[in-house]
């Protein structure tokens, strides 16, 4: 059996550390980099970021919206950027936050997780707020192709607190119920001792106790936005995530990308060195 996505992340974190570079070509960043605010600009931005990240981190996360706004040409640019990143040996998380039901969701999954698809990524962010069960086909496809998912569980934006911290029918918070249900799927799919391939999005600034979530098993990757510009620092990682620390993918974008294309590689290396070492596999 081939190595699952969870184990691929485990290896990448062990070798390269927790830092994940977000590929977020904001209009303001394009201008600061001297690039046009168009599809060619985001293509150039993405490829330069991939080049700078290669050999310095193990994971990149393109934010789909910044490419999508330029229509078909922007999507073509995204395809090229993701293909270049995967060819360079980087794990690519497509941050698209897809969430729907039935055949609609199944085809979102096919678009992003099918080997050979123009939009093929190694993992996809997905929304469970139509019910975790609505993602059943997506879990199955990811498992079939050795891909990963990052299920939104406890996000750091204040607008989410009312929904995510409300009580589910089980009596737990919605966030905790999502973690429990997805962890059950990992327990079935992962071999003993392996990390699950269905991870979670848990913001770096989230108070776990307030969100009602606790350490979970089996261990699975945690995609943690909120480092850098949103306020969390590398020194906060172990304090905030405790026993789950070694599974954290610390996502940063603006805080690194603002260095500009000339100094980006150096900025990535410097920031990566600030994060704690991850326990070996």
Secondary structure by P-SEA (a helix, b strand, c coil): ccccaaaaaaaaaaacccbbbbbcccaaaaaaacccccaaaaaaaaaaaaaaaccccccccccccccccccaaaaaaaaaaaaaaaaabbbbbcccccccccaaaaaaaaacccccccccccbbbbbcccccccaaaaaaaaaaacbbbbcccccccccccccccccccccccaaaaaaaaaaaaaaacccccbbbccccccccccccccccccccccbbbbbcccccccccccccccccccccccccccccccccccccccaaaaaaaaaaaaccccccc
